[in-house]
C-alpha cells in the first residue's frame, strides 16, 4: 500500500474549499493511505473527515528552527510518500518540496501550468478552477472538487440550541482577520438593531465569535454562542450555520461554509477581491460587492434580508 500526502494548512475558508479536492484524491487512491498535513486549528476537525486516513500536525514553526525541521522531515519521510498534493501552494510548502520531503511525485500550482503560462496568470483564476486544473494535470478524475460536501461534519445540535432559541434564528459573522480589516463591514450593530425593530422576537440573532472576537461580540445586541466560555468547535459552527434561517457575513471562512451548504444569506464584499474569485455565492447565498464597505448602507443589506424572509 502506497502513502499519499495532501498539504493544506488553512485558512478556514481555504480548507473548506479543499474538501472536494481531498475527496477526489481519496477516490483516485482508494487502495492507498491518504494523509493530510495541516495546522493545529484544523487537526481535530479534519480527523473526522472520511476522505483522509489520518491527519498530521505541522506546527509551522519558523524555518530557522532547524530542530523542528529535522523532526518534521523525519516524521514525514518515514511514510515514504509516493505522491504529494500541495493544495496550500505557499512559500513554506515550496521549501518542503526542496528540503523536507523525499522525492515523490509532486502536484502543485507550478506543476499545473500550461506551456508558456505564468504562475501570476494561473493565480488570476478562481480558487476552485485552480484546484481543479491542478488535479486534472495530475491525472486525477475530478468529480467533487467544485461540489464540496460537508454533510459528514454536521451534528445534531438541537439540544445545545435551546439555550439560545426555540425556533428559527438569524446568524451573523461581523468579524474578520486582523490582517484583513478591509473585509470588515462596520455597521453590524446598526443592522442588528434594525432587524430587532422589524421582526421583534421572531428571529433571535446569534453570533459565534472566534478566539479573539468574544469581547467585540459582547458589544452587539446578539446572543453569543459559546462552549462554556470558549469559542465553539468547527463541527458545531458548521452545524450552527446549517440550522440557521438566514446568515449575514463578511468575506470570511464561515461565508465559504454558508455558500457550500447553499444556505439563505448574504456575504459582503469590498474591493479586496471578488466573490467569483473565491467561489462564494449562489442562488440562495447571495453577495453584495462595493468599492468600500464603509459606503455600504445598512438599508441595502436589510432590504436584501427582507426579500428573502418576508
BAFI-3210 file (N, C-alpha, C; in Angstrom, 3 decimals, decimal comma, padded with zeros to 6 digits):
// residues 310
n [1|2|3|4|5|6|7|8|9|10|11|12|13|14|15|16|17|18|19|20|21|22|23|24|25|26|27|28|29|30|31|32|33|34|35|36|37|38|39|40|41|42|43|44|45|46|47|48|49|50|51|52|53|54|55|56|57|58|59|60|61|62|63|64|65|66|67|68|69|70|71|72|73|74|75|76|77|78|79|80|81|82|83|84|85|86|87|88|89|90|91|92|93|94|95|96|97|98|99|100|101|102|103|104|105|106|107|108|109|110|111|112|113|114|115|116|117|118|119|120|121|122|123|124|125|126|127|128|129|130|131|132|133|134|135|136|137|138|139|140|141|142|143|144|145|146|147|148|149|150|151|152|153|154|155|156|157|158|159|160|161|162|163|164|165|166|167|168|169|170|171|172|173|174|175|176|177|178|179|180|181|182|183|184|185|186|187|188|189|190|191|192|193|194|195|196|197|198|199|200|201|202|203|204|205|206|207|208|209|210|211|212|213|214|215|216|217|218|219|220|221|222|223|224|225|226|227|228|229|230|231|232|233|234|235|236|237|238|239|240|241|242|243|244|245|246|247|248|249|250|251|252|253|254|255|256|257|258|259|260|261|262|263|264|265|266|267|268|269|270|271|272|273|274|275|276|277|278|279|280|281|282|283|284|285|286|287|288|289|290|291|292|293|294|295|296|297|298|299|300|301|302|303|304|305|306|307|308|309|310]
n.u [000,853|000,623|001,553|-000,054|000,251|-001,471|-001,243|-002,530|-002,713|-004,447|-006,295|-009,382|-011,560|-010,255|-009,547|-012,059|-012,885|-011,151|-012,080|-013,601|-011,685|-009,928|-011,568|-011,798|-009,130|-008,776|-010,659|-009,418|-007,266|-007,976|-006,946|-004,787|-003,075|-004,184|-003,005|-003,312|-001,602|-001,734|-002,541|-002,637|-005,160|-007,036|-006,770|-008,243|-010,806|-010,450|-009,652|-011,932|-012,793|-014,021|-012,598|-009,910|-007,242|-005,809|-004,404|-001,832|000,134|001,394|003,340|004,235|006,463|009,019|011,292|013,932|014,170|015,838|015,823|013,117|012,501|014,100|012,887|010,335|010,951|011,900|009,589|007,777|009,067|009,210|006,972|007,369|006,222|004,466|003,163|002,645|000,253|000,131|-001,883|-001,777|000,181|002,249|005,025|006,231|005,508|006,769|009,367|009,357|009,116|011,597|013,479|012,529|010,716|011,163|011,803|008,922|006,192|005,198|002,528|001,407|000,583|002,547|003,354|001,219|000,987|000,316|002,204|004,339|002,734|002,342|002,805|001,604|-000,490|-001,972|-002,836|-004,774|-007,179|-010,233|-010,414|-011,368|-011,313|-008,569|-007,691|-009,028|-007,839|-005,229|-005,515|-006,437|-004,234|-002,625|-003,602|-005,895|-009,158|-011,762|-014,501|-015,795|-014,544|-015,499|-017,886|-018,454|-018,881|-020,152|-021,596|-020,733|-019,724|-021,753|-023,643|-026,122|-027,383|-029,497|-030,256|-028,314|-028,894|-031,165|-030,747|-030,428|-032,388|-035,761|-036,601|-036,472|-033,592|-031,438|-028,167|-025,092|-021,933|-019,784|-017,090|-013,538|-010,289|-007,491|-005,502|-006,740|-008,466|-009,860|-011,892|-014,000|-017,237|-018,579|-021,053|-022,638|-023,777|-025,721|-027,302|-028,279|-029,811|-031,860|-033,012|-034,131|-036,011|-037,809|-038,542|-038,984|-039,177|-039,172|-037,080|-034,402|-031,126|-028,032|-024,549|-021,361|-018,463|-014,893|-011,703|-010,454|-012,496|-014,532|-014,851|-015,497|-017,844|-019,585|-020,391|-022,371|-025,916|-026,709|-027,137|-024,607|-022,939|-021,336|-019,050|-019,118|-017,015|-015,614|-014,806|-016,925|-016,474|-015,313|-016,957|-019,347|-019,812|-020,293|-022,616|-024,274|-024,492|-025,745|-028,255|-029,396|-031,760|-031,191|-028,232|-025,759|-022,729|-019,307|-016,605|-015,371|-014,115|-016,496|-018,358|-017,702|-018,484|-021,260|-021,974|-021,297|-022,979|-025,263|-026,969|-029,526|-028,728|-026,302|-023,322|-020,802|-018,855|-015,935|-013,592|-011,410|-011,324|-013,084|-016,328|-016,613|-013,987|-013,241|-015,093|-017,601|-021,057|-024,347|-027,599|-029,049|-027,304|-026,349|-024,467|-023,107|-021,318|-019,087|-017,136|-015,993|-016,472|-017,332|-019,032|-021,274|-024,648|-026,753|-029,473|-029,515|-028,447|-030,328|-032,678|-032,165|-032,171|-034,856|-036,247|-035,762|-036,785|-039,403]
n.v [-001,203|002,142|005,435|008,560|012,063|014,970|018,433|020,964|023,724|025,753|028,783|028,776|029,095|028,346|025,724|024,531|024,865|023,105|020,598|019,115|018,530|016,989|014,808|013,843|013,128|011,036|009,227|008,535|007,188|004,806|002,458|003,251|004,835|007,823|010,802|013,839|016,857|019,398|022,460|023,233|024,299|022,985|020,318|018,517|018,714|017,853|015,301|013,863|013,685|011,828|011,489|011,251|009,220|009,723|012,340|014,706|016,793|019,996|022,240|024,566|026,132|028,737|028,771|028,900|027,357|024,785|022,394|021,728|021,448|019,294|017,258|017,265|016,521|013,938|012,758|012,906|011,609|008,979|007,808|007,506|008,768|008,362|010,160|013,679|016,090|019,331|021,512|023,878|025,561|027,457|029,579|028,206|025,507|025,106|025,198|022,888|021,007|021,197|020,755|019,129|016,872|013,677|012,692|012,547|012,108|015,213|017,456|020,642|024,177|025,170|022,924|022,625|024,363|025,424|025,105|027,801|029,357|031,740|031,750|033,837|034,507|032,144|032,212|034,139|033,055|031,586|030,150|027,442|026,687|026,715|024,687|022,505|022,390|021,815|019,216|017,788|018,013|016,338|013,934|013,160|012,029|014,187|014,965|015,919|018,263|020,862|020,684|020,804|018,709|018,820|017,354|015,319|016,530|017,633|017,915|016,886|019,488|020,364|020,204|021,765|024,218|025,117|026,826|029,223|029,701|028,840|028,256|029,355|031,219|034,075|034,343|035,945|037,016|039,121|039,643|039,624|038,631|040,072|040,759|041,454|043,785|045,278|043,774|044,010|044,917|047,792|048,137|046,309|046,395|048,397|047,218|044,903|046,112|047,287|045,010|043,801|045,718|045,446|042,689|041,976|039,557|037,393|036,299|035,357|036,730|035,428|035,087|033,776|033,957|033,953|032,950|035,442|037,241|037,470|039,530|041,711|040,732|040,887|043,473|043,669|043,489|040,728|037,175|035,336|032,580|030,042|027,489|026,668|029,010|029,363|029,615|027,975|024,644|023,660|021,788|022,180|024,814|024,595|023,078|024,856|026,905|025,426|025,034|027,519|030,142|032,362|034,003|036,486|037,720|038,818|038,623|035,877|032,815|031,415|032,339|030,898|028,367|028,742|029,248|026,833|025,104|025,942|027,835|030,223|033,586|036,264|037,608|040,035|042,126|044,044|045,899|044,266|041,702|039,496|037,975|035,937|035,069|033,862|031,936|032,216|032,365|031,865|030,909|030,993|031,836|034,904|037,715|040,964|043,476|046,150|049,174|050,341|049,044|050,573|052,317|050,918|050,809|050,329|049,931|048,809|046,273|045,330|045,388|043,352|041,158|041,233|040,681|037,973|036,873|037,789]
n.w [000,000|-000,952|000,241|000,438|000,452|001,393|001,473|003,364|005,073|005,912|005,229|007,256|005,382|003,012|003,603|003,835|001,184|-000,032|000,520|-001,350|-003,302|-001,782|-001,327|-003,966|-004,492|-002,644|-003,667|-006,000|-005,113|-003,726|-002,682|-001,307|001,458|002,575|003,779|005,636|005,952|008,193|010,026|013,590|014,285|012,747|013,122|014,843|013,716|010,998|011,493|011,694|009,153|006,441|004,136|004,427|005,730|007,915|009,970|010,077|012,146|011,512|013,005|012,002|012,601|012,663|009,861|010,511|012,684|013,155|014,552|014,720|011,979|011,346|012,879|011,699|009,095|009,528|010,586|008,417|006,282|006,999|006,062|003,393|001,029|-002,017|-003,626|-003,445|-002,816|-003,058|-001,832|-000,617|-001,642|-000,996|000,094|002,136|001,635|-000,782|000,086|001,635|-000,366|-001,580|000,455|002,595|002,171|000,797|-002,616|-003,992|-006,390|-007,208|-006,848|-007,646|-007,893|-009,594|-011,027|-012,623|-014,683|-017,999|-021,050|-021,365|-019,764|-017,157|-013,615|-012,248|-013,943|-013,896|-011,243|-011,294|-011,823|-010,472|-007,153|-006,970|-009,647|-010,114|-008,382|-009,497|-012,036|-011,271|-010,176|-012,411|-014,105|-012,765|-013,352|-011,978|-011,557|-011,656|-009,719|-007,430|-006,712|-007,209|-005,990|-003,060|-000,304|002,797|004,567|006,195|008,430|009,885|012,818|015,275|016,898|018,318|021,022|022,291|021,170|022,415|024,550|023,375|021,439|020,546|018,119|014,753|013,594|013,041|011,870|012,384|011,110|011,955|012,001|011,152|009,944|011,649|009,976|007,683|007,671|005,874|004,977|006,641|007,391|008,832|010,164|011,616|014,192|013,972|012,012|013,302|015,295|013,745|012,565|014,803|015,478|013,384|013,217|015,816|018,278|016,640|015,137|016,767|017,124|016,495|017,274|016,607|017,914|017,233|018,725|019,399|019,383|021,186|023,102|021,461|020,380|022,508|022,503|020,689|019,991|020,307|020,735|022,171|021,030|022,606|023,785|026,894|028,136|025,884|022,340|019,938|018,589|015,317|013,948|015,321|014,616|011,839|011,902|013,242|011,359|009,364|010,443|010,552|009,814|008,273|007,128|007,621|006,526|006,665|004,239|005,049|006,586|007,574|005,657|003,369|004,194|004,495|001,820|000,515|001,798|000,762|001,938|002,842|002,608|002,937|001,705|002,248|000,304|-000,240|-002,225|-002,087|-003,126|-005,396|-005,288|-007,096|-007,602|-005,197|-005,024|-003,700|-003,199|-004,553|-005,790|-003,437|-001,323|-001,435|-002,771|-002,054|-003,581|-003,225|-003,660|-001,342|001,821|003,919|002,752|002,173|002,713|005,580|005,108|002,540|002,897|004,708|003,165|001,328|003,033|003,908|001,559|001,256|003,588|004,033]
ca.u [000,000|001,387|001,093|-000,290|000,178|-002,112|-000,866|-003,443|-002,568|-005,540|-007,114|-010,634|-012,276|-009,485|-009,642|-013,402|-012,893|-010,322|-012,676|-013,978|-010,453|-009,443|-012,425|-011,413|-007,822|-009,002|-011,370|-008,469|-006,262|-008,764|-006,139|-003,636|-003,320|-004,149|-002,793|-003,384|-000,733|-002,451|-002,144|-003,304|-006,547|-007,926|-006,359|-009,364|-011,899|-010,141|-009,505|-013,234|-013,118|-013,971|-011,803|-008,496|-006,999|-005,074|-004,050|-000,530|000,242|002,538|003,306|004,600|007,436|009,913|012,183|015,260|014,141|016,369|015,430|011,771|012,553|014,686|011,854|009,279|011,486|011,942|008,206|007,133|009,744|009,018|005,850|007,836|005,087|004,639|002,621|002,289|-000,627|000,298|-003,046|-001,501|000,926|002,848|006,484|006,613|005,408|007,846|010,550|009,231|009,405|013,027|014,386|011,979|010,100|011,903|011,359|007,709|005,556|004,690|001,500|001,249|000,231|003,652|003,384|-000,046|000,992|000,452|003,463|004,391|001,850|002,976|002,094|000,782|-001,719|-002,687|-003,433|-005,880|-008,409|-010,886|-009,762|-011,755|-010,810|-007,144|-007,549|-009,480|-006,804|-004,089|-005,797|-006,501|-002,850|-002,023|-004,346|-006,937|-010,522|-012,384|-015,955|-016,313|-013,714|-016,323|-019,151|-017,976|-019,876|-019,808|-022,594|-020,043|-019,349|-022,951|-024,079|-027,400|-027,090|-030,796|-030,279|-027,458|-029,510|-032,319|-030,410|-030,366|-033,598|-036,702|-037,048|-035,579|-032,709|-030,530|-026,783|-024,227|-020,473|-019,353|-015,657|-012,605|-008,906|-006,834|-004,631|-007,559|-009,544|-010,629|-013,026|-014,965|-018,309|-018,596|-022,375|-023,442|-024,548|-026,897|-028,138|-028,956|-030,824|-032,991|-033,665|-034,938|-037,148|-038,754|-039,012|-039,184|-038,538|-039,429|-035,802|-033,251|-029,896|-026,924|-023,205|-020,417|-017,143|-013,672|-010,926|-010,111|-013,638|-015,587|-015,050|-016,206|-019,194|-020,394|-020,865|-023,513|-027,185|-026,927|-026,848|-023,272|-022,898|-020,037|-019,000|-018,593|-016,589|-014,695|-015,444|-017,415|-015,633|-015,639|-018,117|-020,504|-020,024|-020,913|-023,978|-024,998|-024,776|-026,692|-029,584|-029,837|-032,761|-030,552|-026,882|-025,096|-021,323|-018,208|-015,867|-014,561|-014,281|-017,893|-019,071|-017,468|-019,333|-022,638|-022,138|-021,242|-024,166|-026,380|-027,869|-030,017|-027,953|-025,673|-021,917|-020,498|-017,516|-015,364|-012,803|-010,223|-011,391|-014,440|-016,987|-016,355|-012,631|-013,150|-016,167|-018,674|-022,291|-025,217|-028,957|-029,505|-026,343|-026,065|-023,356|-023,120|-019,949|-018,954|-015,735|-015,626|-017,521|-017,848|-020,059|-022,441|-025,668|-027,473|-030,766|-029,338|-028,307|-031,615|-033,648|-031,874|-032,660|-036,320|-036,718|-035,670|-037,519|-040,816]
ca.v [000,000|003,388|006,539|009,810|013,218|016,221|019,539|022,101|024,296|026,688|029,156|028,050|029,093|027,576|024,317|024,109|024,782|021,982|019,321|018,373|018,027|015,911|013,657|013,322|012,469|009,757|008,336|008,083|006,357|004,054|001,396|003,884|005,564|009,260|011,578|015,292|017,684|020,652|023,199|022,794|024,757|022,114|018,939|017,741|018,718|017,023|013,919|013,233|013,711|010,473|011,474|011,026|008,084|010,210|013,758|015,005|018,182|020,848|023,399|025,710|026,976|029,438|027,861|028,896|026,380|023,592|021,206|021,374|020,968|017,943|016,355|017,195|015,727|012,550|012,296|012,764|010,688|007,576|007,302|007,261|009,144|008,228|011,389|014,791|017,082|020,588|022,374|025,148|026,332|028,600|029,571|027,142|024,185|025,032|024,861|021,475|020,216|021,265|020,355|018,311|015,605|012,928|012,928|011,903|012,842|016,409|018,217|021,992|025,151|025,296|021,745|022,609|025,417|025,068|025,571|029,248|030,048|032,284|031,464|035,017|034,403|030,991|032,595|035,068|032,271|031,352|029,144|026,080|026,415|026,409|023,360|021,529|022,279|021,127|017,785|017,212|017,916|015,217|012,740|012,822|012,172|015,232|014,872|016,637|019,426|022,073|020,370|020,442|018,026|018,958|016,662|014,467|017,316|018,201|017,197|017,290|020,442|020,879|020,350|022,911|025,450|025,508|027,938|030,449|029,898|027,717|028,122|029,855|032,300|034,723|034,203|036,976|036,891|040,504|039,778|039,235|038,548|041,354|041,038|041,866|044,625|045,840|042,875|044,157|045,907|048,376|048,532|045,179|046,801|049,126|046,250|044,071|046,966|047,431|043,704|043,609|046,637|044,946|041,317|041,777|038,334|036,287|035,683|035,703|036,942|034,723|035,344|032,758|034,582|033,169|033,114|036,827|038,061|037,391|040,864|042,522|040,172|041,334|044,825|043,554|043,086|039,383|036,091|034,815|031,117|029,569|026,223|027,181|030,391|029,255|029,535|026,641|023,886|023,853|020,969|022,868|026,002|024,177|022,659|026,086|027,520|024,572|025,133|028,921|030,605|033,341|034,348|037,652|037,532|039,389|037,633|035,126|031,374|030,991|032,627|029,749|027,281|029,107|029,103|025,421|024,461|026,504|028,461|031,561|034,586|037,359|037,887|041,426|042,243|045,302|045,776|043,450|040,579|039,322|036,745|034,914|034,525|032,999|030,936|032,408|032,879|031,053|031,461|031,193|032,657|035,971|038,600|042,386|043,959|047,611|049,592|050,491|048,503|051,651|053,031|050,050|051,264|049,324|049,663|047,923|044,925|044,999|045,118|042,016|040,209|041,249|039,998|036,524|036,427|038,201]
ca.w [000,000|-001,015|001,076|-000,285|001,357|000,974|002,356|003,432|006,410|006,184|006,377|007,376|004,111|002,034|003,964|003,443|-000,281|-000,471|000,885|-002,549|-003,918|-000,919|-001,623|-005,277|-004,374|-001,972|-004,586|-007,011|-004,440|-002,742|-002,075|-000,667|002,700|002,293|004,994|005,493|006,794|008,423|011,228|014,825|014,341|011,977|013,360|015,384|012,740|009,837|011,940|011,499|007,726|005,872|002,902|004,751|006,614|009,068|009,933|010,666|012,592|011,192|013,909|011,160|013,291|011,720|009,148|011,124|013,767|012,498|015,320|014,291|010,601|011,387|013,388|010,694|007,986|009,989|010,730|007,115|005,367|007,392|005,283|002,023|000,182|-003,467|-004,213|-002,568|-003,432|-002,345|-002,035|000,045|-002,638|-000,303|000,157|003,067|001,017|-001,779|000,879|001,987|-001,565|-001,891|001,532|003,676|001,776|-000,233|-003,979|-004,505|-007,489|-006,516|-007,555|-007,110|-008,937|-010,547|-011,900|-013,352|-015,698|-019,413|-021,634|-021,559|-018,826|-015,964|-012,370|-011,931|-014,735|-013,339|-009,966|-011,511|-011,917|-009,182|-006,304|-007,332|-011,002|-009,995|-007,780|-010,489|-013,058|-010,658|-010,074|-013,761|-014,588|-012,033|-013,785|-011,004|-012,059|-010,825|-009,618|-006,262|-006,389|-007,218|-005,311|-001,723|000,522|004,211|005,387|007,175|009,607|010,511|014,012|015,860|017,970|018,756|022,484|022,633|020,681|023,236|025,439|022,576|020,655|020,457|016,733|013,703|014,030|012,099|012,321|011,794|011,247|011,739|012,265|010,097|010,399|011,902|008,826|006,538|008,203|004,767|004,733|007,732|007,276|010,186|010,636|012,084|015,366|013,471|011,297|014,296|015,926|012,819|012,420|016,005|015,401|012,375|013,456|017,253|018,780|015,704|014,786|017,613|016,353|017,133|016,778|017,079|017,791|017,313|019,965|019,720|018,990|022,197|023,690|020,472|020,227|023,644|022,215|019,773|020,603|019,800|021,664|021,864|021,096|023,085|024,524|028,150|027,860|024,748|021,023|019,574|017,680|013,908|013,581|015,897|013,793|010,577|012,242|013,567|010,065|008,638|011,052|010,568|008,845|007,376|007,600|007,029|006,861|005,893|003,453|005,998|006,490|007,662|004,411|002,493|004,684|004,125|000,379|000,112|002,349|000,000|002,891|002,522|003,312|002,211|002,000|001,935|-000,282|-000,698|-003,448|-001,818|-004,051|-005,918|-004,850|-008,114|-007,469|-004,012|-005,146|-002,731|-003,782|-005,401|-005,818|-002,060|-000,590|-002,388|-002,417|-002,397|-003,773|-003,318|-003,628|000,066|002,681|004,773|001,994|002,024|003,654|006,350|004,469|001,389|003,445|005,318|002,098|000,801|004,035|003,924|000,342|001,447|004,779|004,024]
c.u [000,883|000,759|001,037|-000,391|-000,521|-001,689|-001,904|-003,432|-003,766|-005,591|-008,441|-011,361|-011,586|-009,557|-011,011|-013,460|-012,144|-010,961|-013,082|-012,776|-009,886|-010,258|-012,050|-010,073|-007,990|-009,681|-010,456|-007,367|-006,937|-007,950|-004,882|-004,049|-003,117|-004,072|-002,832|-002,421|-001,397|-001,975|-003,038|-004,793|-007,522|-007,663|-007,533|-010,486|-011,624|-009,872|-010,809|-013,604|-012,988|-013,099|-010,313|-008,383|-006,206|-004,688|-002,741|-000,455|001,532|002,422|003,676|005,509|008,354|010,941|013,626|015,319|014,552|015,991|014,027|011,771|013,118|013,639|010,732|009,715|011,481|010,534|007,565|007,769|009,649|007,845|006,230|006,720|005,405|004,171|002,394|001,433|-000,571|-000,871|-002,886|-000,777|001,501|004,364|006,976|006,577|006,414|009,160|010,528|009,577|010,909|013,889|013,843|011,512|010,901|011,163|010,118|007,294|004,808|003,699|001,314|000,771|001,300|003,739|002,147|-000,099|001,073|001,776|003,394|003,529|002,631|002,130|001,178|-000,528|-002,598|-003,458|-004,554|-007,222|-009,008|-010,210|-010,086|-011,340|-009,337|-006,923|-007,944|-008,421|-005,594|-004,322|-005,837|-005,107|-002,118|-002,760|-005,336|-008,304|-011,287|-013,899|-016,510|-015,603|-014,523|-017,674|-018,822|-019,112|-019,428|-020,751|-021,946|-019,759|-020,545|-023,436|-025,486|-027,112|-028,377|-030,851|-029,467|-028,111|-030,622|-032,010|-030,365|-031,678|-034,455|-037,166|-036,009|-034,739|-031,886|-029,133|-025,933|-022,763|-019,860|-017,849|-014,833|-011,206|-008,327|-005,900|-005,408|-008,749|-010,390|-011,844|-014,189|-015,967|-018,582|-019,968|-023,247|-024,285|-025,838|-027,859|-028,940|-030,067|-032,063|-033,741|-034,587|-036,160|-038,231|-039,371|-039,256|-038,427|-038,719|-038,154|-034,714|-032,002|-028,735|-025,601|-022,266|-018,997|-016,001|-012,902|-010,649|-011,268|-014,733|-015,886|-015,837|-017,641|-020,121|-020,956|-022,086|-024,767|-027,583|-026,602|-025,537|-023,249|-021,473|-020,172|-018,312|-018,262|-015,601|-015,463|-015,869|-016,452|-016,160|-016,846|-019,407|-020,839|-020,739|-022,362|-024,854|-025,396|-025,858|-028,114|-030,170|-030,883|-032,120|-029,215|-026,385|-023,648|-020,418|-017,579|-014,877|-014,799|-015,725|-018,708|-018,887|-018,364|-020,783|-022,906|-022,188|-022,360|-025,436|-027,443|-028,370|-029,217|-027,270|-024,232|-021,576|-019,045|-017,168|-014,548|-011,573|-010,160|-012,806|-015,015|-016,703|-014,988|-012,517|-014,293|-017,178|-019,885|-023,001|-026,623|-029,520|-028,588|-025,795|-024,916|-023,674|-021,669|-019,949|-017,467|-015,216|-016,763|-018,113|-018,947|-021,312|-023,458|-026,368|-028,770|-030,640|-029,201|-029,648|-032,654|-033,423|-032,373|-034,179|-036,903|-036,749|-036,525|-039,009|-041,611]
c.v [001,245|004,438|007,823|010,941|014,382|017,291|020,651|022,624|025,138|027,688|028,389|027,958|028,245|026,083|023,753|023,916|023,554|020,626|018,472|017,761|016,870|014,639|013,028|012,590|011,098|008,765|007,788|007,197|005,524|002,999|001,930|004,541|007,042|010,025|013,068|015,947|019,040|021,305|022,812|023,159|023,789|020,629|018,070|017,616|017,758|015,569|013,143|013,110|012,312|010,358|011,298|009,880|008,473|011,660|013,967|016,494|018,819|022,091|024,687|026,689|027,643|028,495|027,928|027,936|025,020|022,310|020,754|020,809|019,554|016,921|016,170|016,316|014,243|011,963|012,020|011,669|009,230|006,947|007,002|007,546|008,976|009,482|012,419|015,771|018,341|021,497|023,709|026,095|027,626|028,536|028,453|025,776|024,020|024,656|023,381|020,580|020,119|020,608|019,305|016,921|014,960|012,992|012,133|012,574|014,003|017,161|019,567|022,915|025,204|024,109|021,683|023,614|024,827|025,617|027,072|030,043|030,518|031,962|032,616|035,004|033,257|031,394|033,617|034,346|032,069|030,197|027,733|025,721|026,033|025,010|022,278|021,314|021,528|019,620|017,118|017,047|016,750|013,908|012,230|013,026|013,090|015,111|015,799|017,954|020,720|021,866|019,877|019,877|018,055|018,198|015,792|015,203|017,861|017,300|017,657|018,189|021,011|021,104|021,574|024,232|025,972|026,668|029,281|030,743|028,641|027,494|028,640|031,022|032,840|034,669|035,261|036,658|038,254|040,726|039,436|039,176|039,942|041,752|041,612|042,692|045,265|044,975|043,121|045,277|046,474|048,608|047,370|045,537|047,486|048,175|045,400|044,851|047,082|046,113|043,454|044,516|046,092|043,615|040,995|040,516|037,135|035,533|036,148|035,824|036,353|035,118|034,313|033,288|033,576|033,512|034,559|037,791|038,135|038,764|041,754|042,039|040,652|042,739|044,824|043,151|041,715|038,364|035,427|033,309|030,680|028,156|026,520|028,644|030,436|029,249|028,107|025,969|024,001|023,026|021,574|024,088|025,645|023,769|023,860|026,820|026,733|024,720|026,546|029,205|031,513|033,737|035,589|037,630|038,444|038,270|036,921|033,636|030,913|031,283|031,494|028,586|027,526|028,839|027,636|024,596|024,980|027,120|029,808|032,580|035,542|037,520|039,274|041,554|043,695|045,032|044,883|042,219|040,524|038,010|035,605|034,270|033,585|031,993|031,002|032,963|031,873|031,640|031,717|032,123|033,716|036,858|040,042|042,831|045,466|047,954|049,696|049,978|049,565|052,448|052,193|050,373|050,088|048,941|048,744|046,476|044,453|044,640|043,742|040,941|040,100|040,543|038,492|036,019|036,734|037,472]
c.w [000,000|-000,104|000,258|000,736|000,668|001,971|002,246|004,859|006,824|005,049|006,378|006,038|003,064|002,329|003,584|001,924|-000,781|-000,206|-000,317|-003,242|-003,104|-001,163|-002,958|-005,230|-003,720|-002,908|-005,669|-006,429|-003,344|-002,017|-001,396|000,640|002,433|003,610|004,677|006,461|006,960|009,712|012,408|014,842|013,681|012,205|013,819|014,363|011,593|010,214|011,778|010,027|007,120|004,633|003,161|005,752|007,855|008,871|010,684|011,014|012,092|012,074|013,189|011,912|012,273|011,104|009,644|012,307|013,202|013,232|014,885|012,872|010,528|011,831|012,367|009,519|008,331|010,061|009,377|006,266|005,780|006,625|003,826|001,008|-001,300|-004,197|-003,108|-003,358|-002,565|-002,691|-001,329|-000,899|-002,061|-000,384|001,068|002,375|-000,129|-001,098|001,254|000,802|-001,804|-000,822|002,509|003,225|000,646|-001,556|-004,410|-005,817|-006,838|-007,400|-006,875|-008,220|-010,015|-011,489|-012,804|-014,496|-017,096|-019,932|-021,904|-020,595|-017,601|-014,735|-011,990|-012,706|-014,235|-012,084|-010,095|-011,567|-010,525|-008,448|-006,778|-008,751|-010,961|-009,414|-008,784|-011,566|-012,519|-010,607|-011,444|-014,354|-013,921|-012,311|-012,734|-011,660|-011,116|-010,883|-008,541|-005,961|-006,324|-006,538|-003,902|-000,881|001,978|005,131|006,461|008,489|010,380|011,654|014,415|017,062|018,576|020,265|022,918|022,242|021,588|024,178|024,699|021,841|020,684|019,025|015,755|014,217|012,858|012,694|011,633|012,075|010,935|011,853|011,026|010,699|010,621|010,768|007,651|007,002|007,108|004,426|005,705|007,465|008,668|010,811|011,121|013,313|014,933|012,747|012,279|014,988|015,041|012,621|013,612|016,012|014,479|012,789|014,933|017,709|017,855|015,365|015,759|016,741|017,133|016,486|017,405|016,909|017,854|018,575|020,373|019,461|020,056|022,793|022,740|020,309|021,332|023,432|021,295|020,544|020,073|020,883|021,237|022,083|021,439|023,629|025,849|027,947|026,688|023,432|020,705|018,600|016,253|013,479|014,131|015,043|012,492|010,818|012,578|012,294|009,334|009,161|010,997|009,496|007,801|007,988|006,871|007,490|006,049|005,060|004,375|005,792|006,593|006,398|003,404|002,894|004,283|002,652|-000,029|000,738|001,678|000,910|002,371|003,315|002,368|002,662|001,476|001,486|-000,581|-001,948|-003,268|-002,718|-004,604|-005,401|-005,823|-007,920|-006,282|-003,944|-004,008|-003,472|-004,669|-005,327|-004,421|-001,272|-001,548|-001,903|-002,811|-002,503|-003,967|-003,299|-002,200|000,936|003,596|004,074|001,764|003,116|004,343|005,655|003,258|001,845|003,997|004,261|001,464|001,755|003,985|002,699|000,525|002,603|004,728|002,938]
res [x|x|x|x|x|x|x|x|x|x|x|x|x|x|x|x|x|x|x|x|x|x|x|x|x|x|x|x|x|x|x|x|x|x|x|x|x|x|x|x|x|x|x|x|x|x|x|x|x|x|x|x|x|x|x|x|x|x|x|x|x|x|x|x|x|x|x|x|x|x|x|x|x|x|x|x|x|x|x|x|x|x|x|x|x|x|x|x|x|x|x|x|x|x|x|x|x|x|x|x|x|x|x|x|x|x|x|x|x|x|x|x|x|x|x|x|x|x|x|x|x|x|x|x|x|x|x|x|x|x|x|x|x|x|x|x|x|x|x|x|x|x|x|x|x|x|x|x|x|x|x|x|x|x|x|x|x|x|x|x|x|x|x|x|x|x|x|x|x|x|x|x|x|x|x|x|x|x|x|x|x|x|x|x|x|x|x|x|x|x|x|x|x|x|x|x|x|x|x|x|x|x|x|x|x|x|x|x|x|x|x|x|x|x|x|x|x|x|x|x|x|x|x|x|x|x|x|x|x|x|x|x|x|x|x|x|x|x|x|x|x|x|x|x|x|x|x|x|x|x|x|x|x|x|x|x|x|x|x|x|x|x|x|x|x|x|x|x|x|x|x|x|x|x|x|x|x|x|x|x|x|x|x|x|x|x|x|x|x|x|x|x|x|x|x|x|x|x|x|x|x|x|x|x|x|x|x|x|x|x]
***
